[in-house]
């Protein structure tokens, strides 16, 4: 009995595609504790909703150039973070010792 190669390959291709789709579409896990804007690394900042590598790098660069954030609202001084984005992040950020 001869088994067609494509017959074996199709289920594997389908499984691979489904795994990829799940990984790409998987929601990011939100931080368990508020992220401290004054101490967080780029990787830690990327745990915040809608904060990717570029935005996280801008936050760190802003902090290095201007010093520590005095209040969470100061985050809106970072390029690319406006009021709407800040409102999404409010519950997940801090500037004091209570964050990570």
C-alpha positions, 0 to 999 in steps of 0.5 A: 500500500502506497501512502501519498506524501501530500496526504501525510503533509497536509495535517502537519501543515495545518497544525503548524499554521494553527499554532502560528495563528494562536501565537500571533493572536494570543493576548499579551499577559498583563502585569500582575503588579504595577510597572514602575516607570522609573525602574522598569526595563524595556522588557518589563514595559512591554508587558503593558497593554499596547506598548511595543519595543519602540515605545518601551525604548522611548520611555527608557530614553525619556527617563534617562534624558529627563530624570525620573517620572514625578507622576504617572501623567508625565508619561504623556510627555513621551512621544507616541503616548497621548491621553488615550494611551495613558488612560489604557495604561493608568491601572498598570503603572506607578512611579513610586516604590509600590511597583516592580 
